[in-house]
Each structure stands twice: as structure tokens, then as C-alpha cells.
Amino acid sequence: MKKTDNSKPLKKVSVSVRLDPDLLDQAKRAAYWTPGATLGGVVEEALRRELARLEKSRGETFPKLVGKLRTGRPLKT
């Protein structure tokens, strides 16, 4: 668990997301067959890597939110 500057562990939050069943199964298998891994750890590390990739591609970090995050089904384009 990550720690703050004064060495207190950061609290984790729960989030609910909808995933493709095959993707979830693959993540579960990765956690099961990787010694010391957990499903949460696999997902967290994958999200960290993807966000770093997106920010590198963008050339900067994403700014703070200025409104509410859109939820629900994606809009048709």
C-alpha cells in the first residue's frame, strides 16, 4: 500500500466498473497464478501503466476534473 509523506498508509476506495467477462477471467487467472498477486493489485498496476502511457502520448498529465464524470452507456458517435 502506498504511503503519504508522513508514512501513513493511504486509504483505498472501491469502484464498480463493468468489464468484458473474458477480460475479467483473464485478470483473475493472472492473479491466481502469479505468486503474491491479487485481483486488485493486477487491476491497479494495469491502470497505472495505461494512464502513464496515455499521459506520455498526450505530452502532459491530465488536468483536474472541472465537472462531473459522465457515467452510463457511451454516447453514440
Phi and psi restraints in degrees (range 20) as a CNS / XPLOR table:
assign (resid 1 and name C) (resid 2 and name N)
       (resid 2 and name CA) (resid 2 and name C) 1.0 -65.8 20.0 2
assign (resid 2 and name N) (resid 2 and name CA)
       (resid 2 and name C) (resid 3 and name N) 1.0 157.7 20.0 2
assign (resid 2 and name C) (resid 3 and name N)
       (resid 3 and name CA) (resid 3 and name C) 1.0 -125.0 20.0 2
assign (resid 3 and name N) (resid 3 and name CA)
       (resid 3 and name C) (resid 4 and name N) 1.0 155.6 20.0 2
assign (resid 3 and name C) (resid 4 and name N)
       (resid 4 and name CA) (resid 4 and name C) 1.0 -79.2 20.0 2
assign (resid 4 and name N) (resid 4 and name CA)
       (resid 4 and name C) (resid 5 and name N) 1.0 177.1 20.0 2
assign (resid 4 and name C) (resid 5 and name N)
       (resid 5 and name CA) (resid 5 and name C) 1.0 -58.2 20.0 2
assign (resid 5 and name N) (resid 5 and name CA)
       (resid 5 and name C) (resid 6 and name N) 1.0 -30.7 20.0 2
assign (resid 5 and name C) (resid 6 and name N)
       (resid 6 and name CA) (resid 6 and name C) 1.0 -95.8 20.0 2
assign (resid 6 and name N) (resid 6 and name CA)
       (resid 6 and name C) (resid 7 and name N) 1.0 23.3 20.0 2
assign (resid 6 and name C) (resid 7 and name N)
       (resid 7 and name CA) (resid 7 and name C) 1.0 67.4 20.0 2
assign (resid 7 and name N) (resid 7 and name CA)
       (resid 7 and name C) (resid 8 and name N) 1.0 18.3 20.0 2
assign (resid 7 and name C) (resid 8 and name N)
       (resid 8 and name CA) (resid 8 and name C) 1.0 -88.2 20.0 2
assign (resid 8 and name N) (resid 8 and name CA)
       (resid 8 and name C) (resid 9 and name N) 1.0 134.7 20.0 2
assign (resid 8 and name C) (resid 9 and name N)
       (resid 9 and name CA) (resid 9 and name C) 1.0 -62.9 20.0 2
assign (resid 9 and name N) (resid 9 and name CA)
       (resid 9 and name C) (resid 10 and name N) 1.0 139.6 20.0 2
assign (resid 9 and name C) (resid 10 and name N)
       (resid 10 and name CA) (resid 10 and name C) 1.0 -75.5 20.0 2
assign (resid 10 and name N) (resid 10 and name CA)
       (resid 10 and name C) (resid 11 and name N) 1.0 143.4 20.0 2
assign (resid 10 and name C) (resid 11 and name N)
       (resid 11 and name CA) (resid 11 and name C) 1.0 -77.7 20.0 2
assign (resid 11 and name N) (resid 11 and name CA)
       (resid 11 and name C) (resid 12 and name N) 1.0 144.2 20.0 2
assign (resid 11 and name C) (resid 12 and name N)
       (resid 12 and name CA) (resid 12 and name C) 1.0 -99.0 20.0 2
assign (resid 12 and name N) (resid 12 and name CA)
       (resid 12 and name C) (resid 13 and name N) 1.0 154.5 20.0 2
assign (resid 12 and name C) (resid 13 and name N)
       (resid 13 and name CA) (resid 13 and name C) 1.0 -117.9 20.0 2
assign (resid 13 and name N) (resid 13 and name CA)
       (resid 13 and name C) (resid 14 and name N) 1.0 153.4 20.0 2
assign (resid 13 and name C) (resid 14 and name N)
       (resid 14 and name CA) (resid 14 and name C) 1.0 -92.9 20.0 2
assign (resid 14 and name N) (resid 14 and name CA)
       (resid 14 and name C) (resid 15 and name N) 1.0 146.5 20.0 2
assign (resid 14 and name C) (resid 15 and name N)
       (resid 15 and name CA) (resid 15 and name C) 1.0 -141.6 20.0 2
assign (resid 15 and name N) (resid 15 and name CA)
       (resid 15 and name C) (resid 16 and name N) 1.0 144.6 20.0 2
assign (resid 15 and name C) (resid 16 and name N)
       (resid 16 and name CA) (resid 16 and name C) 1.0 -108.9 20.0 2
assign (resid 16 and name N) (resid 16 and name CA)
       (resid 16 and name C) (resid 17 and name N) 1.0 125.4 20.0 2
assign (resid 16 and name C) (resid 17 and name N)
       (resid 17 and name CA) (resid 17 and name C) 1.0 -133.6 20.0 2
assign (resid 17 and name N) (resid 17 and name CA)
       (resid 17 and name C) (resid 18 and name N) 1.0 154.6 20.0 2
assign (resid 17 and name C) (resid 18 and name N)
       (resid 18 and name CA) (resid 18 and name C) 1.0 -99.7 20.0 2
assign (resid 18 and name N) (resid 18 and name CA)
       (resid 18 and name C) (resid 19 and name N) 1.0 127.6 20.0 2
assign (resid 18 and name C) (resid 19 and name N)
       (resid 19 and name CA) (resid 19 and name C) 1.0 -123.6 20.0 2
assign (resid 19 and name N) (resid 19 and name CA)
       (resid 19 and name C) (resid 20 and name N) 1.0 154.7 20.0 2
assign (resid 19 and name C) (resid 20 and name N)
       (resid 20 and name CA) (resid 20 and name C) 1.0 -60.7 20.0 2
assign (resid 20 and name N) (resid 20 and name CA)
       (resid 20 and name C) (resid 21 and name N) 1.0 131.9 20.0 2
assign (resid 20 and name C) (resid 21 and name N)
       (resid 21 and name CA) (resid 21 and name C) 1.0 -56.4 20.0 2
assign (resid 21 and name N) (resid 21 and name CA)
       (resid 21 and name C) (resid 22 and name N) 1.0 -36.4 20.0 2
assign (resid 21 and name C) (resid 22 and name N)
       (resid 22 and name CA) (resid 22 and name C) 1.0 -68.0 20.0 2
assign (resid 22 and name N) (resid 22 and name CA)
       (resid 22 and name C) (resid 23 and name N) 1.0 -36.9 20.0 2
assign (resid 22 and name C) (resid 23 and name N)
       (resid 23 and name CA) (resid 23 and name C) 1.0 -65.8 20.0 2
assign (resid 23 and name N) (resid 23 and name CA)
       (resid 23 and name C) (resid 24 and name N) 1.0 -44.4 20.0 2
assign (resid 23 and name C) (resid 24 and name N)
       (resid 24 and name CA) (resid 24 and name C) 1.0 -62.8 20.0 2
assign (resid 24 and name N) (resid 24 and name CA)
       (resid 24 and name C) (resid 25 and name N) 1.0 -42.3 20.0 2
assign (resid 24 and name C) (resid 25 and name N)
       (resid 25 and name CA) (resid 25 and name C) 1.0 -61.6 20.0 2
assign (resid 25 and name N) (resid 25 and name CA)
       (resid 25 and name C) (resid 26 and name N) 1.0 -42.3 20.0 2
assign (resid 25 and name C) (resid 26 and name N)
       (resid 26 and name CA) (resid 26 and name C) 1.0 -62.6 20.0 2
assign (resid 26 and name N) (resid 26 and name CA)
       (resid 26 and name C) (resid 27 and name N) 1.0 -41.8 20.0 2
assign (resid 26 and name C) (resid 27 and name N)
       (resid 27 and name CA) (resid 27 and name C) 1.0 -65.4 20.0 2
assign (resid 27 and name N) (resid 27 and name CA)
       (resid 27 and name C) (resid 28 and name N) 1.0 -41.1 20.0 2
assign (resid 27 and name C) (resid 28 and name N)
       (resid 28 and name CA) (resid 28 and name C) 1.0 -62.5 20.0 2
assign (resid 28 and name N) (resid 28 and name CA)
       (resid 28 and name C) (resid 29 and name N) 1.0 -43.3 20.0 2
assign (resid 28 and name C) (resid 29 and name N)
       (resid 29 and name CA) (resid 29 and name C) 1.0 -64.3 20.0 2
assign (resid 29 and name N) (resid 29 and name CA)
       (resid 29 and name C) (resid 30 and name N) 1.0 -38.9 20.0 2
assign (resid 29 and name C) (resid 30 and name N)
       (resid 30 and name CA) (resid 30 and name C) 1.0 -62.0 20.0 2
assign (resid 30 and name N) (resid 30 and name CA)
       (resid 30 and name C) (resid 31 and name N) 1.0 -43.7 20.0 2
assign (resid 30 and name C) (resid 31 and name N)
       (resid 31 and name CA) (resid 31 and name C) 1.0 -66.1 20.0 2
assign (resid 31 and name N) (resid 31 and name CA)
       (resid 31 and name C) (resid 32 and name N) 1.0 -40.6 20.0 2
assign (resid 31 and name C) (resid 32 and name N)
       (resid 32 and name CA) (resid 32 and name C) 1.0 -65.3 20.0 2
assign (resid 32 and name N) (resid 32 and name CA)
       (resid 32 and name C) (resid 33 and name N) 1.0 -42.7 20.0 2
assign (resid 32 and name C) (resid 33 and name N)
       (resid 33 and name CA) (resid 33 and name C) 1.0 -92.3 20.0 2
assign (resid 33 and name N) (resid 33 and name CA)
       (resid 33 and name C) (resid 34 and name N) 1.0 0.6 20.0 2
assign (resid 33 and name C) (resid 34 and name N)
       (resid 34 and name CA) (resid 34 and name C) 1.0 -105.7 20.0 2
assign (resid 34 and name N) (resid 34 and name CA)
       (resid 34 and name C) (resid 35 and name N) 1.0 112.3 20.0 2
assign (resid 34 and name C) (resid 35 and name N)
       (resid 35 and name CA) (resid 35 and name C) 1.0 -54.4 20.0 2
assign (resid 35 and name N) (resid 35 and name CA)
       (resid 35 and name C) (resid 36 and name N) 1.0 129.7 20.0 2
assign (resid 35 and name C) (resid 36 and name N)
       (resid 36 and name CA) (resid 36 and name C) 1.0 83.0 20.0 2
assign (resid 36 and name N) (resid 36 and name CA)
       (resid 36 and name C) (resid 37 and name N) 1.0 -5.2 20.0 2
assign (resid 36 and name C) (resid 37 and name N)
       (resid 37 and name CA) (resid 37 and name C) 1.0 -85.2 20.0 2
assign (resid 37 and name N) (resid 37 and name CA)
       (resid 37 and name C) (resid 38 and name N) 1.0 155.0 20.0 2
assign (resid 37 and name C) (resid 38 and name N)
       (resid 38 and name CA) (resid 38 and name C) 1.0 -128.0 20.0 2
assign (resid 38 and name N) (resid 38 and name CA)
       (resid 38 and name C) (resid 39 and name N) 1.0 161.0 20.0 2
assign (resid 38 and name C) (resid 39 and name N)
       (resid 39 and name CA) (resid 39 and name C) 1.0 -60.4 20.0 2
assign (resid 39 and name N) (resid 39 and name CA)
       (resid 39 and name C) (resid 40 and name N) 1.0 -44.4 20.0 2
assign (resid 39 and name C) (resid 40 and name N)
       (resid 40 and name CA) (resid 40 and name C) 1.0 -59.9 20.0 2
assign (resid 40 and name N) (resid 40 and name CA)
       (resid 40 and name C) (resid 41 and name N) 1.0 -41.2 20.0 2
assign (resid 40 and name C) (resid 41 and name N)
       (resid 41 and name CA) (resid 41 and name C) 1.0 -65.7 20.0 2
assign (resid 41 and name N) (resid 41 and name CA)
       (resid 41 and name C) (resid 42 and name N) 1.0 -41.4 20.0 2
assign (resid 41 and name C) (resid 42 and name N)
       (resid 42 and name CA) (resid 42 and name C) 1.0 -62.2 20.0 2
assign (resid 42 and name N) (resid 42 and name CA)
       (resid 42 and name C) (resid 43 and name N) 1.0 -46.4 20.0 2
assign (resid 42 and name C) (resid 43 and name N)
       (resid 43 and name CA) (resid 43 and name C) 1.0 -65.2 20.0 2
assign (resid 43 and name N) (resid 43 and name CA)
       (resid 43 and name C) (resid 44 and name N) 1.0 -44.5 20.0 2
assign (resid 43 and name C) (resid 44 and name N)
       (resid 44 and name CA) (resid 44 and name C) 1.0 -61.7 20.0 2
assign (resid 44 and name N) (resid 44 and name CA)
       (resid 44 and name C) (resid 45 and name N) 1.0 -44.3 20.0 2
assign (resid 44 and name C) (resid 45 and name N)
       (resid 45 and name CA) (resid 45 and name C) 1.0 -66.4 20.0 2
assign (resid 45 and name N) (resid 45 and name CA)
       (resid 45 and name C) (resid 46 and name N) 1.0 -40.2 20.0 2
assign (resid 45 and name C) (resid 46 and name N)
       (resid 46 and name CA) (resid 46 and name C) 1.0 -63.4 20.0 2
assign (resid 46 and name N) (resid 46 and name CA)
       (resid 46 and name C) (resid 47 and name N) 1.0 -41.1 20.0 2
assign (resid 46 and name C) (resid 47 and name N)
       (resid 47 and name CA) (resid 47 and name C) 1.0 -66.7 20.0 2
assign (resid 47 and name N) (resid 47 and name CA)
       (resid 47 and name C) (resid 48 and name N) 1.0 -41.8 20.0 2
assign (resid 47 and name C) (resid 48 and name N)
       (resid 48 and name CA) (resid 48 and name C) 1.0 -58.9 20.0 2
assign (resid 48 and name N) (resid 48 and name CA)
       (resid 48 and name C) (resid 49 and name N) 1.0 -45.9 20.0 2
assign (resid 48 and name C) (resid 49 and name N)
       (resid 49 and name CA) (resid 49 and name C) 1.0 -64.6 20.0 2
assign (resid 49 and name N) (resid 49 and name CA)
       (resid 49 and name C) (resid 50 and name N) 1.0 -42.6 20.0 2
assign (resid 49 and name C) (resid 50 and name N)
       (resid 50 and name CA) (resid 50 and name C) 1.0 -66.9 20.0 2
assign (resid 50 and name N) (resid 50 and name CA)
       (resid 50 and name C) (resid 51 and name N) 1.0 -40.5 20.0 2
assign (resid 50 and name C) (resid 51 and name N)
       (resid 51 and name CA) (resid 51 and name C) 1.0 -64.8 20.0 2
assign (resid 51 and name N) (resid 51 and name CA)
       (resid 51 and name C) (resid 52 and name N) 1.0 -39.6 20.0 2
assign (resid 51 and name C) (resid 52 and name N)
       (resid 52 and name CA) (resid 52 and name C) 1.0 -63.2 20.0 2
assign (resid 52 and name N) (resid 52 and name CA)
       (resid 52 and name C) (resid 53 and name N) 1.0 -39.8 20.0 2
assign (resid 52 and name C) (resid 53 and name N)
       (resid 53 and name CA) (resid 53 and name C) 1.0 -64.9 20.0 2
assign (resid 53 and name N) (resid 53 and name CA)
       (resid 53 and name C) (resid 54 and name N) 1.0 -44.6 20.0 2
assign (resid 53 and name C) (resid 54 and name N)
       (resid 54 and name CA) (resid 54 and name C) 1.0 -63.7 20.0 2
assign (resid 54 and name N) (resid 54 and name CA)
       (resid 54 and name C) (resid 55 and name N) 1.0 -41.5 20.0 2
assign (resid 54 and name C) (resid 55 and name N)
       (resid 55 and name CA) (resid 55 and name C) 1.0 -68.3 20.0 2
assign (resid 55 and name N) (resid 55 and name CA)
       (resid 55 and name C) (resid 56 and name N) 1.0 -37.5 20.0 2
assign (resid 55 and name C) (resid 56 and name N)
       (resid 56 and name CA) (resid 56 and name C) 1.0 -65.0 20.0 2
assign (resid 56 and name N) (resid 56 and name CA)
       (resid 56 and name C) (resid 57 and name N) 1.0 -43.4 20.0 2
assign (resid 56 and name C) (resid 57 and name N)
       (resid 57 and name CA) (resid 57 and name C) 1.0 -63.0 20.0 2
assign (resid 57 and name N) (resid 57 and name CA)
       (resid 57 and name C) (resid 58 and name N) 1.0 -36.6 20.0 2
assign (resid 57 and name C) (resid 58 and name N)
       (resid 58 and name CA) (resid 58 and name C) 1.0 -77.0 20.0 2
assign (resid 58 and name N) (resid 58 and name CA)
       (resid 58 and name C) (resid 59 and name N) 1.0 -26.1 20.0 2
assign (resid 58 and name C) (resid 59 and name N)
       (resid 59 and name CA) (resid 59 and name C) 1.0 89.2 20.0 2
assign (resid 59 and name N) (resid 59 and name CA)
       (resid 59 and name C) (resid 60 and name N) 1.0 1.9 20.0 2
assign (resid 59 and name C) (resid 60 and name N)
       (resid 60 and name CA) (resid 60 and name C) 1.0 -165.2 20.0 2
assign (resid 60 and name N) (resid 60 and name CA)
       (resid 60 and name C) (resid 61 and name N) 1.0 165.5 20.0 2
assign (resid 60 and name C) (resid 61 and name N)
       (resid 61 and name CA) (resid 61 and name C) 1.0 -73.6 20.0 2
assign (resid 61 and name N) (resid 61 and name CA)
       (resid 61 and name C) (resid 62 and name N) 1.0 159.0 20.0 2
assign (resid 61 and name C) (resid 62 and name N)
       (resid 62 and name CA) (resid 62 and name C) 1.0 -74.5 20.0 2
assign (resid 62 and name N) (resid 62 and name CA)
       (resid 62 and name C) (resid 63 and name N) 1.0 138.9 20.0 2
assign (resid 62 and name C) (resid 63 and name N)
       (resid 63 and name CA) (resid 63 and name C) 1.0 -71.4 20.0 2
assign (resid 63 and name N) (resid 63 and name CA)
       (resid 63 and name C) (resid 64 and name N) 1.0 166.4 20.0 2
assign (resid 63 and name C) (resid 64 and name N)
       (resid 64 and name CA) (resid 64 and name C) 1.0 -64.0 20.0 2
assign (resid 64 and name N) (resid 64 and name CA)
       (resid 64 and name C) (resid 65 and name N) 1.0 153.7 20.0 2
assign (resid 64 and name C) (resid 65 and name N)
       (resid 65 and name CA) (resid 65 and name C) 1.0 -66.3 20.0 2
assign (resid 65 and name N) (resid 65 and name CA)
       (resid 65 and name C) (resid 66 and name N) 1.0 142.6 20.0 2
assign (resid 65 and name C) (resid 66 and name N)
       (resid 66 and name CA) (resid 66 and name C) 1.0 -112.1 20.0 2
assign (resid 66 and name N) (resid 66 and name CA)
       (resid 66 and name C) (resid 67 and name N) 1.0 -0.6 20.0 2
assign (resid 66 and name C) (resid 67 and name N)
       (resid 67 and name CA) (resid 67 and name C) 1.0 -155.0 20.0 2
assign (resid 67 and name N) (resid 67 and name CA)
       (resid 67 and name C) (resid 68 and name N) 1.0 -167.8 20.0 2
assign (resid 67 and name C) (resid 68 and name N)
       (resid 68 and name CA) (resid 68 and name C) 1.0 -81.6 20.0 2
assign (resid 68 and name N) (resid 68 and name CA)
       (resid 68 and name C) (resid 69 and name N) 1.0 144.6 20.0 2
assign (resid 68 and name C) (resid 69 and name N)
       (resid 69 and name CA) (resid 69 and name C) 1.0 -73.7 20.0 2
assign (resid 69 and name N) (resid 69 and name CA)
       (resid 69 and name C) (resid 70 and name N) 1.0 133.2 20.0 2
assign (resid 69 and name C) (resid 70 and name N)
       (resid 70 and name CA) (resid 70 and name C) 1.0 -67.8 20.0 2
assign (resid 70 and name N) (resid 70 and name CA)
       (resid 70 and name C) (resid 71 and name N) 1.0 136.3 20.0 2
assign (resid 70 and name C) (resid 71 and name N)
       (resid 71 and name CA) (resid 71 and name C) 1.0 -123.8 20.0 2
assign (resid 71 and name N) (resid 71 and name CA)
       (resid 71 and name C) (resid 72 and name N) 1.0 171.6 20.0 2
assign (resid 71 and name C) (resid 72 and name N)
       (resid 72 and name CA) (resid 72 and name C) 1.0 91.4 20.0 2
assign (resid 72 and name N) (resid 72 and name CA)
       (resid 72 and name C) (resid 73 and name N) 1.0 -163.4 20.0 2
assign (resid 72 and name C) (resid 73 and name N)
       (resid 73 and name CA) (resid 73 and name C) 1.0 -66.9 20.0 2
assign (resid 73 and name N) (resid 73 and name CA)
       (resid 73 and name C) (resid 74 and name N) 1.0 145.9 20.0 2
assign (resid 73 and name C) (resid 74 and name N)
       (resid 74 and name CA) (resid 74 and name C) 1.0 -65.6 20.0 2
assign (resid 74 and name N) (resid 74 and name CA)
       (resid 74 and name C) (resid 75 and name N) 1.0 150.1 20.0 2
assign (resid 74 and name C) (resid 75 and name N)
       (resid 75 and name CA) (resid 75 and name C) 1.0 -72.4 20.0 2
assign (resid 75 and name N) (resid 75 and name CA)
       (resid 75 and name C) (resid 76 and name N) 1.0 142.9 20.0 2
assign (resid 75 and name C) (resid 76 and name N)
       (resid 76 and name CA) (resid 76 and name C) 1.0 -72.9 20.0 2
assign (resid 76 and name N) (resid 76 and name CA)
       (resid 76 and name C) (resid 77 and name N) 1.0 137.8 20.0 2
